[in-house]
Amino acid sequence: MLKTVADIMTRDPVTVTPETPLTEVIRTIAERKISGLPVVDEAGKLVGVISETDLMWRETGVTPPPYIMLLDSVIYLENPGHYERELHKALGQTVKEAMSQKPITVTPDKPLREAAQILHEHKIHRLPVLNADGQVVGILTRGDIIRAMAAEQDR
């Protein structure tokens, strides 16, 4: 029998709202030894994900994009919009300011093999699991898949 996401996902994961202070998220991630959290609205629908990567901007700082000056004009060698987003994350105080929007998701009935391929191909660490109403019912991490693989070997 093929395993599905529902077979190994973490059910009822800890979630936060866009208004949650980043200090609370940092504490939660550290205390629970997890790498990220789904961000939900008041109806429990997914609006984003906040991860260690998103929070790292606070410590690493932001480097302005390279530019050249030509006849009193600034010509950016990289997209300055990217710098502005990074700066906003670094200075943010709430989840809304630092979270990644439009995360990739799966449904509980998705075959585990396909979910693992999504994690691998997109180089992400977690997949929020949504029901038909778009509400978060679980989360699937790389660690969940590795633990399931280890359990199979023990059988």
Stockholm file with secondary structure:
# STOCKHOLM 1.0

chainA/1-155         MLKTVADIMTRDPVTVTPETPLTEVIRTIAERKISGLPVVDEAGKLVGVISETDLMWRETGVTPPPYIMLLDSVIYLENPGHYERELHKALGQTVKEAMSQKPITVTPDKPLREAAQILHEHKIHRLPVLNADGQVVGILTRGDIIRAMAAEQDR
#=GR chainA/1-155 SS CCCBHHHHSEESCCCBCTTSBHHHHHHHHHHHTCSEEEEECTTSBEEEEEEHHHHHHHHHCCCCCCEEEETTEEEESSCHHHHHHHHHHHHCCBHHHHCEESCCCBCTTSBHHHHHHHHHHHTCSEEEEECTTSBEEEEEEHHHHHHHHHHHHHC
#=GC SS_cons         CCCBHHHHSEESCCCBCTTSBHHHHHHHHHHHTCSEEEEECTTSBEEEEEEHHHHHHHHHCCCCCCEEEETTEEEESSCHHHHHHHHHHHHCCBHHHHCEESCCCBCTTSBHHHHHHHHHHHTCSEEEEECTTSBEEEEEEHHHHHHHHHHHHHC
//
